[in-house]
């Protein structure tokens, strides 16, 4: 009996052997059998993939052997050929091929044959494993029944900051509901046919990214997604994998997800383009340094979880595999350097319609669902917060308890902090009186655990840690922690994690207010540790800090004292206040200095329309989010006293950003200044509508800047900000828009604000793009009798006809004393018109600055004439000062 040959190991050698075996088998066929083989071959193939008929129609045995190995790879090609030979009634040749294959390629190749069969087994395993999901109260429900469709906006224009508070309603025009059609579109190619290999699902905490990712995995296994594109899909929870001790290879991680240890993992990895990896929570991946900095490139190399996941993320590992990455909205900038050029989609939560569906799924009892939904719908603030699925779950949970007790939800909640605290209160109030102190103590210990985890970047906790805090088996553990069983080396490892990461961050913030006065600080450190850590770029403490500020309002502190039976120290609040006030000196970007780089920017012709955001977070805006979360005007006003200028640079404003900024501006103390530099002042949806309007206008053959059309403009994105400026308590004295594209709607709303702002005395419009209609509307506002603006600074990138409106308003502006046109281009006719206005009896201007404005000899003479008529008027220009300089060369043509 012949001994089998040593099996081949080299990929190139296996390909050559497979081609040789195929050719030998096909040459055994008659012409009729070969013809039948070709016809049968076009109808066979794993996952419906078959060689196009055009390549098969005239192929001989040599061509067929080549086509099979090139199209399927060595082992799959042999299996396809074997099955096709049997269907073509050449069973003896099929048997010979199988025998030769075992002899030449070894038993390992037989396992390779089972990849297509194993795929079915794996899909069934995934369907069974993910058919049910655990709710946050540990109840298990079917994923198909509990999953409520979310709005997903493909190709989001910009990652938005996490929203805490009344959130902007998702824009239906941009977003699609998360059905199989939308999920299938995520990996669809662009207009040029290029298919994205990495898709990023981004969104704030609790928005439903993980649930959406699990639903994608489930739908793939059910045969609804990526058919003919993905053979195997794997769910990789980044936080959980990062906390596993020891080293593991990617092959090990894949094997852990298979139904048995006999999975053909090497064969799966042999075709990486057919694999999908779902990396859930990629924002938890740390920046690697030293020896760990090099990403893993070998799927069989045992390495730390950070290196393996980092290798997948950066495409150093299996570069042709498909990646679906979920991350918090603030993180894509930090991940950008590792991701390359991903296709982004924004998870925007529930639409109004889906909020209602969620309520009915949650309550199941139609009468109660209708009553609860109606109550929340009437509470505008609470209803807006329910766009976040986790917040919606909390609200439903609290309402269900209230309805069961025959009570109503009487307290309105303006922020996410207040909603989360309401949930804590419901837990405490539902406990029997005798158990109250025990539950309070358990919650304090749970808050300690949360804080230690947040500061140490840990989301998984061992049973031993719960036992040390006497939490194991407690009501608190059941309500707030979910149990996970992980395969260990010798036995199953049991770990616990919070029902939602955002809830861990909330409880960590709450821990600082539950510290007893005079008691030594815990190992996790006092509130200073949190605030100092949050001053670092890309801090993972952002949400915890926001929650902390939300708990510092007088109302929330009273709630905590009532529910926990303790006295909350004012020390934490004062320490937070000092930290905010200290940001005026130490905060990066709070009031940016003019550098050589920014000078260069000021000299540019016009602002960039699509300036890319840097990777650094916008720290001043984040600080305003913290202040907004307090909803305590006096505290915000006191905090802003030490921050005389708020400078926001490169912000792509969303409605939530504007709501936050508007609230803080309404609380501005006297002397406050606001600068918006290189910011985008329209939402992506408004921008699309505007470009469509331009195309329609062009097709109609004209433009209109009449008063009628401007009055019909919809409210701008900044409308709430300008409304806040008119509040009687607002003391904002200076507003500057620099290097922004200012739409007409913004000009109209700002013009309305100029007429009523009680404290605004200075307006700066520097290097913005303004239309003629926009300048006219702003001029109308400045000329209004109640306008208090005394100083206007204007720098336009080019000569604009709209300047005539600005100059013309000097005749009737009651308060304006200083006009700075430095850097503007003033043609001779405009200077002539300006001089005529300056001599008008209604003009009360005291200072006109024309520094760096190029003027002709005639224009200089006209300005000199004005000075003789109005000797008290100061006109600042080098050629008009006490030591006249010759005017810059003026080229005249004759």
JOMOGI-V563556 format. One record per residue. N is the residue number from 1. RES is the residue in one letter. D_LAST is the distance of its C-alpha to the last C-alpha in whole Angstrom. Layout:
n = {N | N}
res = {RES | RES}
d_last = {D_LAST | D_LAST}
//
This chain:
n = {1 | 2 | 3 | 4 | 5 | 6 | 7 | 8 | 9 | 10 | 11 | 12 | 13 | 14 | 15 | 16 | 17 | 18 | 19 | 20 | 21 | 22 | 23 | 24 | 25 | 26 | 27 | 28 | 29 | 30 | 31 | 32 | 33 | 34 | 35 | 36 | 37 | 38 | 39 | 40 | 41 | 42 | 43 | 44 | 45 | 46 | 47 | 48 | 49 | 50 | 51 | 52 | 53 | 54 | 55 | 56 | 57 | 58 | 59 | 60 | 61 | 62 | 63 | 64 | 65 | 66 | 67 | 68 | 69 | 70 | 71 | 72 | 73 | 74 | 75 | 76 | 77 | 78 | 79 | 80 | 81 | 82 | 83 | 84 | 85 | 86 | 87 | 88 | 89 | 90 | 91 | 92 | 93 | 94 | 95 | 96 | 97 | 98 | 99 | 100 | 101 | 102 | 103 | 104 | 105 | 106 | 107 | 108 | 109 | 110 | 111 | 112 | 113 | 114 | 115 | 116 | 117 | 118 | 119 | 120 | 121 | 122 | 123 | 124 | 125 | 126 | 127 | 128 | 129 | 130 | 131 | 132 | 133 | 134 | 135 | 136 | 137 | 138 | 139 | 140 | 141 | 142 | 143 | 144 | 145 | 146 | 147 | 148 | 149 | 150 | 151 | 152 | 153 | 154 | 155 | 156 | 157 | 158 | 159 | 160 | 161 | 162 | 163 | 164 | 165 | 166 | 167 | 168 | 169 | 170 | 171 | 172 | 173 | 174 | 175 | 176 | 177 | 178 | 179 | 180 | 181 | 182 | 183 | 184 | 185 | 186 | 187 | 188 | 189 | 190 | 191 | 192 | 193 | 194 | 195 | 196 | 197 | 198 | 199 | 200 | 201 | 202 | 203 | 204 | 205 | 206 | 207 | 208 | 209 | 210 | 211 | 212 | 213 | 214 | 215 | 216 | 217 | 218 | 219 | 220 | 221 | 222 | 223 | 224 | 225 | 226 | 227 | 228 | 229 | 230 | 231 | 232 | 233 | 234 | 235 | 236 | 237 | 238 | 239 | 240 | 241 | 242 | 243 | 244 | 245 | 246 | 247 | 248 | 249 | 250 | 251 | 252 | 253 | 254 | 255 | 256 | 257 | 258 | 259 | 260 | 261 | 262 | 263 | 264 | 265 | 266 | 267 | 268 | 269 | 270 | 271 | 272 | 273 | 274 | 275 | 276 | 277 | 278 | 279 | 280 | 281 | 282 | 283 | 284 | 285 | 286 | 287 | 288 | 289 | 290 | 291 | 292 | 293 | 294 | 295 | 296 | 297 | 298 | 299 | 300 | 301 | 302 | 303 | 304 | 305 | 306 | 307 | 308 | 309 | 310 | 311 | 312 | 313 | 314 | 315 | 316 | 317 | 318 | 319 | 320 | 321 | 322 | 323 | 324 | 325 | 326 | 327 | 328 | 329 | 330 | 331 | 332 | 333 | 334 | 335 | 336 | 337 | 338 | 339 | 340 | 341 | 342 | 343 | 344 | 345 | 346 | 347 | 348 | 349 | 350 | 351 | 352 | 353 | 354 | 355 | 356 | 357 | 358 | 359 | 360 | 361 | 362 | 363 | 364 | 365 | 366 | 367 | 368 | 369 | 370 | 371 | 372 | 373 | 374 | 375 | 376 | 377 | 378 | 379 | 380 | 381 | 382 | 383 | 384 | 385 | 386 | 387 | 388 | 389 | 390 | 391 | 392 | 393 | 394 | 395 | 396 | 397 | 398 | 399 | 400 | 401 | 402 | 403 | 404 | 405 | 406 | 407 | 408 | 409 | 410 | 411 | 412 | 413 | 414 | 415 | 416 | 417 | 418 | 419 | 420 | 421 | 422 | 423 | 424 | 425 | 426 | 427 | 428 | 429 | 430 | 431 | 432 | 433 | 434 | 435 | 436 | 437 | 438 | 439 | 440 | 441 | 442 | 443 | 444 | 445 | 446 | 447 | 448 | 449 | 450 | 451 | 452 | 453 | 454 | 455 | 456 | 457 | 458 | 459 | 460 | 461 | 462 | 463 | 464 | 465 | 466 | 467 | 468 | 469 | 470 | 471 | 472 | 473 | 474 | 475 | 476 | 477 | 478 | 479 | 480 | 481 | 482 | 483 | 484 | 485 | 486 | 487 | 488 | 489 | 490 | 491 | 492 | 493 | 494 | 495 | 496 | 497 | 498 | 499 | 500 | 501 | 502 | 503 | 504 | 505 | 506 | 507 | 508 | 509 | 510 | 511 | 512 | 513 | 514 | 515 | 516 | 517 | 518 | 519 | 520 | 521 | 522 | 523 | 524 | 525 | 526 | 527 | 528 | 529 | 530 | 531 | 532 | 533 | 534 | 535 | 536 | 537 | 538 | 539 | 540 | 541 | 542 | 543 | 544 | 545 | 546 | 547 | 548 | 549 | 550 | 551 | 552 | 553 | 554 | 555 | 556 | 557 | 558 | 559 | 560 | 561 | 562 | 563 | 564 | 565 | 566 | 567 | 568 | 569 | 570 | 571 | 572 | 573 | 574 | 575 | 576 | 577 | 578 | 579 | 580 | 581 | 582 | 583 | 584 | 585 | 586 | 587 | 588 | 589 | 590 | 591 | 592 | 593 | 594 | 595 | 596 | 597 | 598 | 599 | 600 | 601 | 602 | 603 | 604 | 605 | 606 | 607 | 608 | 609 | 610 | 611 | 612 | 613 | 614 | 615 | 616 | 617 | 618 | 619 | 620 | 621 | 622 | 623 | 624 | 625 | 626 | 627 | 628 | 629 | 630 | 631 | 632 | 633 | 634 | 635 | 636 | 637 | 638 | 639 | 640 | 641 | 642 | 643 | 644 | 645 | 646 | 647 | 648 | 649 | 650 | 651 | 652 | 653 | 654 | 655 | 656 | 657 | 658 | 659 | 660 | 661 | 662 | 663 | 664 | 665 | 666 | 667 | 668 | 669 | 670 | 671 | 672 | 673 | 674 | 675 | 676 | 677 | 678 | 679 | 680 | 681 | 682 | 683 | 684 | 685 | 686 | 687 | 688 | 689 | 690 | 691 | 692 | 693 | 694 | 695 | 696 | 697 | 698 | 699 | 700 | 701 | 702 | 703 | 704 | 705 | 706 | 707 | 708 | 709 | 710 | 711 | 712 | 713 | 714 | 715 | 716 | 717 | 718 | 719 | 720 | 721 | 722 | 723 | 724 | 725 | 726 | 727 | 728 | 729 | 730 | 731 | 732 | 733 | 734 | 735 | 736 | 737 | 738 | 739 | 740 | 741 | 742 | 743 | 744 | 745 | 746 | 747 | 748 | 749 | 750 | 751 | 752 | 753 | 754 | 755 | 756 | 757 | 758 | 759 | 760 | 761 | 762 | 763 | 764 | 765 | 766 | 767 | 768 | 769 | 770 | 771 | 772 | 773 | 774 | 775 | 776 | 777 | 778 | 779 | 780 | 781 | 782 | 783 | 784 | 785 | 786 | 787 | 788 | 789 | 790 | 791 | 792 | 793 | 794 | 795 | 796 | 797 | 798 | 799 | 800 | 801 | 802 | 803 | 804 | 805 | 806 | 807 | 808 | 809 | 810 | 811 | 812 | 813 | 814 | 815 | 816 | 817 | 818 | 819 | 820 | 821 | 822 | 823 | 824 | 825 | 826 | 827 | 828 | 829 | 830 | 831 | 832 | 833 | 834 | 835 | 836 | 837 | 838 | 839 | 840 | 841 | 842 | 843 | 844 | 845 | 846 | 847 | 848 | 849 | 850 | 851 | 852 | 853 | 854 | 855 | 856 | 857 | 858 | 859 | 860 | 861 | 862 | 863 | 864 | 865 | 866 | 867 | 868 | 869 | 870 | 871 | 872 | 873 | 874 | 875 | 876 | 877 | 878 | 879 | 880 | 881 | 882 | 883 | 884 | 885 | 886 | 887 | 888 | 889 | 890 | 891 | 892 | 893 | 894}
res = {X | X | X | X | X | X | X | X | X | X | X | X | X | X | X | X | X | X | X | X | X | X | X | X | X | X | X | X | X | X | X | X | X | X | X | X | X | X | X | X | X | X | X | X | X | X | X | X | X | X | X | X | X | X | X | X | X | X | X | X | X | X | X | X | X | X | X | X | X | X | X | X | X | X | X | X | X | X | X | X | X | X | X | X | X | X | X | X | X | X | X | X | X | X | X | X | X | X | X | X | X | X | X | X | X | X | X | X | X | X | X | X | X | X | X | X | X | X | X | X | X | X | X | X | X | X | X | X | X | X | X | X | X | X | X | X | X | X | X | X | X | X | X | X | X | X | X | X | X | X | X | X | X | X | X | X | X | X | X | X | X | X | X | X | X | X | X | X | X | X | X | X | X | X | X | X | X | X | X | X | X | X | X | X | X | X | X | X | X | X | X | X | X | X | X | X | X | X | X | X | X | X | X | X | X | X | X | X | X | X | X | X | X | X | X | X | X | X | X | X | X | X | X | X | X | X | X | X | X | X | X | X | X | X | X | X | X | X | X | X | X | X | X | X | X | X | X | X | X | X | X | X | X | X | X | X | X | X | X | X | X | X | X | X | X | X | X | X | X | X | X | X | X | X | X | X | X | X | X | X | X | X | X | X | X | X | X | X | X | X | X | X | X | X | X | X | X | X | X | X | X | X | X | X | X | X | X | X | X | X | X | X | X | X | X | X | X | X | X | X | X | X | X | X | X | X | X | X | X | X | X | X | X | X | X | X | X | X | X | X | X | X | X | X | X | X | X | X | X | X | X | X | X | X | X | X | X | X | X | X | X | X | X | X | X | X | X | X | X | X | X | X | X | X | X | X | X | X | X | X | X | X | X | X | X | X | X | X | X | X | X | X | X | X | X | X | X | X | X | X | X | X | X | X | X | X | X | X | X | X | X | X | X | X | X | X | X | X | X | X | X | X | X | X | X | X | X | X | X | X | X | X | X | X | X | X | X | X | X | X | X | X | X | X | X | X | X | X | X | X | X | X | X | X | X | X | X | X | X | X | X | X | X | X | X | X | X | X | X | X | X | X | X | X | X | X | X | X | X | X | X | X | X | X | X | X | X | X | X | X | X | X | X | X | X | X | X | X | X | X | X | X | X | X | X | X | X | X | X | X | X | X | X | X | X | X | X | X | X | X | X | X | X | X | X | X | X | X | X | X | X | X | X | X | X | X | X | X | X | X | X | X | X | X | X | X | X | X | X | X | X | X | X | X | X | X | X | X | X | X | X | X | X | X | X | X | X | X | X | X | X | X | X | X | X | X | X | X | X | X | X | X | X | X | X | X | X | X | X | X | X | X | X | X | X | X | X | X | X | X | X | X | X | X | X | X | X | X | X | X | X | X | X | X | X | X | X | X | X | X | X | X | X | X | X | X | X | X | X | X | X | X | X | X | X | X | X | X | X | X | X | X | X | X | X | X | X | X | X | X | X | X | X | X | X | X | X | X | X | X | X | X | X | X | X | X | X | X | X | X | X | X | X | X | X | X | X | X | X | X | X | X | X | X | X | X | X | X | X | X | X | X | X | X | X | X | X | X | X | X | X | X | X | X | X | X | X | X | X | X | X | X | X | X | X | X | X | X | X | X | X | X | X | X | X | X | X | X | X | X | X | X | X | X | X | X | X | X | X | X | X | X | X | X | X | X | X | X | X | X | X | X | X | X | X | X | X | X | X | X | X | X | X | X | X | X | X | X | X | X | X | X | X | X | X | X | X | X | X | X | X | X | X | X | X | X | X | X | X | X | X | X | X | X | X | X | X | X | X | X | X | X | X | X | X | X | X | X | X | X | X | X | X | X | X | X | X | X | X | X | X | X | X | X | X | X | X | X | X | X | X | X | X | X | X | X | X | X | X | X | X | X | X | X | X | X | X | X | X | X | X | X | X | X | X | X | X | X | X | X | X | X | X | X | X | X | X | X | X | X | X | X | X | X | X | X | X | X | X | X | X | X | X | X | X | X | X | X | X | X | X | X | X | X}
d_last = {109 | 105 | 104 | 100 | 97 | 95 | 92 | 89 | 87 | 83 | 81 | 80 | 84 | 85 | 82 | 83 | 87 | 86 | 84 | 87 | 90 | 88 | 88 | 92 | 92 | 90 | 92 | 95 | 94 | 95 | 92 | 93 | 93 | 89 | 88 | 90 | 88 | 85 | 85 | 87 | 84 | 81 | 83 | 84 | 82 | 82 | 80 | 79 | 77 | 78 | 77 | 74 | 77 | 74 | 75 | 79 | 79 | 80 | 80 | 84 | 86 | 83 | 80 | 82 | 83 | 79 | 78 | 80 | 80 | 76 | 76 | 79 | 79 | 82 | 85 | 84 | 83 | 87 | 88 | 86 | 88 | 91 | 91 | 89 | 92 | 95 | 93 | 93 | 97 | 96 | 98 | 100 | 97 | 95 | 98 | 98 | 94 | 95 | 98 | 96 | 93 | 96 | 97 | 94 | 91 | 94 | 95 | 92 | 90 | 92 | 91 | 88 | 89 | 89 | 86 | 85 | 88 | 88 | 85 | 87 | 89 | 86 | 84 | 88 | 88 | 84 | 85 | 88 | 87 | 84 | 86 | 86 | 84 | 86 | 84 | 84 | 87 | 89 | 89 | 89 | 87 | 86 | 82 | 82 | 83 | 81 | 78 | 76 | 72 | 69 | 66 | 64 | 60 | 59 | 56 | 55 | 52 | 53 | 56 | 57 | 59 | 63 | 63 | 66 | 66 | 65 | 63 | 61 | 62 | 61 | 59 | 61 | 57 | 57 | 61 | 63 | 67 | 69 | 71 | 72 | 69 | 66 | 68 | 68 | 64 | 64 | 64 | 63 | 60 | 56 | 54 | 54 | 58 | 58 | 61 | 61 | 64 | 63 | 63 | 63 | 64 | 63 | 64 | 66 | 69 | 72 | 69 | 72 | 70 | 74 | 75 | 72 | 73 | 77 | 76 | 74 | 77 | 79 | 78 | 77 | 81 | 81 | 79 | 77 | 74 | 72 | 75 | 75 | 72 | 74 | 78 | 78 | 77 | 78 | 77 | 76 | 77 | 75 | 76 | 80 | 79 | 77 | 81 | 83 | 85 | 85 | 83 | 83 | 81 | 79 | 82 | 84 | 82 | 82 | 86 | 86 | 85 | 87 | 90 | 92 | 92 | 92 | 88 | 87 | 84 | 83 | 83 | 81 | 78 | 78 | 76 | 73 | 71 | 74 | 74 | 73 | 73 | 72 | 72 | 72 | 71 | 69 | 67 | 70 | 70 | 69 | 67 | 69 | 69 | 71 | 73 | 73 | 69 | 69 | 70 | 73 | 72 | 76 | 77 | 81 | 80 | 82 | 79 | 78 | 77 | 74 | 73 | 74 | 72 | 69 | 70 | 70 | 67 | 65 | 66 | 67 | 71 | 71 | 67 | 68 | 70 | 68 | 68 | 68 | 67 | 68 | 66 | 65 | 62 | 61 | 62 | 60 | 57 | 60 | 61 | 58 | 58 | 61 | 61 | 58 | 56 | 59 | 58 | 59 | 60 | 61 | 65 | 64 | 67 | 69 | 67 | 69 | 71 | 72 | 73 | 76 | 77 | 78 | 80 | 82 | 82 | 83 | 86 | 87 | 89 | 87 | 88 | 87 | 84 | 83 | 84 | 82 | 79 | 79 | 79 | 76 | 74 | 74 | 73 | 70 | 69 | 72 | 71 | 68 | 69 | 72 | 69 | 70 | 73 | 75 | 74 | 76 | 79 | 79 | 79 | 81 | 84 | 84 | 84 | 87 | 89 | 88 | 89 | 92 | 93 | 92 | 89 | 86 | 83 | 82 | 79 | 76 | 74 | 70 | 70 | 71 | 73 | 75 | 76 | 77 | 79 | 81 | 82 | 84 | 85 | 87 | 88 | 90 | 91 | 93 | 95 | 98 | 99 | 101 | 99 | 96 | 96 | 96 | 93 | 91 | 92 | 92 | 88 | 87 | 89 | 86 | 83 | 84 | 84 | 81 | 79 | 81 | 80 | 76 | 76 | 77 | 75 | 79 | 79 | 83 | 86 | 89 | 92 | 94 | 91 | 92 | 95 | 94 | 93 | 96 | 93 | 95 | 96 | 95 | 94 | 90 | 90 | 91 | 88 | 85 | 86 | 86 | 89 | 88 | 90 | 88 | 90 | 92 | 93 | 97 | 97 | 94 | 92 | 91 | 88 | 87 | 83 | 82 | 81 | 78 | 76 | 74 | 77 | 78 | 75 | 76 | 79 | 78 | 76 | 79 | 81 | 79 | 80 | 84 | 84 | 87 | 86 | 88 | 89 | 88 | 84 | 85 | 84 | 81 | 80 | 78 | 75 | 73 | 74 | 72 | 69 | 69 | 69 | 66 | 64 | 63 | 61 | 62 | 65 | 68 | 69 | 66 | 68 | 71 | 69 | 68 | 71 | 73 | 70 | 71 | 75 | 74 | 73 | 76 | 77 | 77 | 79 | 82 | 82 | 83 | 85 | 87 | 87 | 88 | 90 | 89 | 87 | 83 | 82 | 79 | 78 | 76 | 74 | 73 | 73 | 70 | 68 | 68 | 67 | 64 | 63 | 63 | 60 | 58 | 58 | 59 | 58 | 55 | 52 | 53 | 50 | 48 | 46 | 43 | 43 | 40 | 41 | 40 | 37 | 36 | 37 | 35 | 32 | 32 | 29 | 32 | 36 | 38 | 40 | 43 | 44 | 47 | 50 | 51 | 55 | 55 | 57 | 55 | 57 | 56 | 56 | 60 | 60 | 59 | 62 | 65 | 64 | 64 | 67 | 69 | 68 | 69 | 66 | 67 | 68 | 64 | 63 | 65 | 64 | 60 | 60 | 60 | 57 | 54 | 51 | 52 | 49 | 50 | 47 | 47 | 50 | 50 | 51 | 54 | 56 | 59 | 56 | 54 | 58 | 59 | 56 | 56 | 60 | 59 | 56 | 58 | 60 | 57 | 59 | 57 | 53 | 53 | 50 | 49 | 46 | 45 | 43 | 42 | 45 | 45 | 46 | 47 | 50 | 50 | 51 | 49 | 46 | 48 | 48 | 44 | 43 | 45 | 44 | 40 | 41 | 43 | 40 | 38 | 40 | 40 | 37 | 35 | 35 | 37 | 36 | 38 | 40 | 43 | 43 | 42 | 46 | 47 | 46 | 50 | 50 | 49 | 50 | 50 | 51 | 54 | 52 | 51 | 54 | 55 | 53 | 54 | 58 | 59 | 60 | 57 | 55 | 52 | 50 | 47 | 45 | 43 | 41 | 39 | 38 | 40 | 39 | 40 | 41 | 40 | 44 | 44 | 41 | 43 | 47 | 45 | 44 | 47 | 48 | 46 | 48 | 51 | 51 | 53 | 52 | 49 | 46 | 44 | 41 | 39 | 37 | 36 | 34 | 35 | 34 | 34 | 33 | 32 | 35 | 37 | 34 | 35 | 39 | 39 | 37 | 40 | 42 | 41 | 41 | 44 | 47 | 49 | 46 | 47 | 44 | 43 | 40 | 38 | 36 | 33 | 31 | 29 | 28 | 25 | 23 | 26 | 26 | 29 | 28 | 28 | 32 | 32 | 30 | 32 | 35 | 35 | 36 | 39 | 40 | 43 | 44 | 40 | 40 | 38 | 35 | 33 | 30 | 29 | 28 | 26 | 23 | 21 | 18 | 17 | 18 | 21 | 22 | 21 | 24 | 26 | 26 | 27 | 30 | 31 | 32 | 34 | 38 | 39 | 37 | 39 | 37 | 38 | 36 | 32 | 31 | 28 | 29 | 26 | 24 | 20 | 19 | 15 | 16 | 16 | 19 | 21 | 21 | 22 | 25 | 26 | 26 | 28 | 31 | 31 | 33 | 34 | 36 | 38 | 35 | 34 | 31 | 31 | 28 | 28 | 25 | 27 | 31 | 33 | 31 | 27 | 25 | 22 | 20 | 19 | 16 | 13 | 10 | 7 | 4 | 0}
//
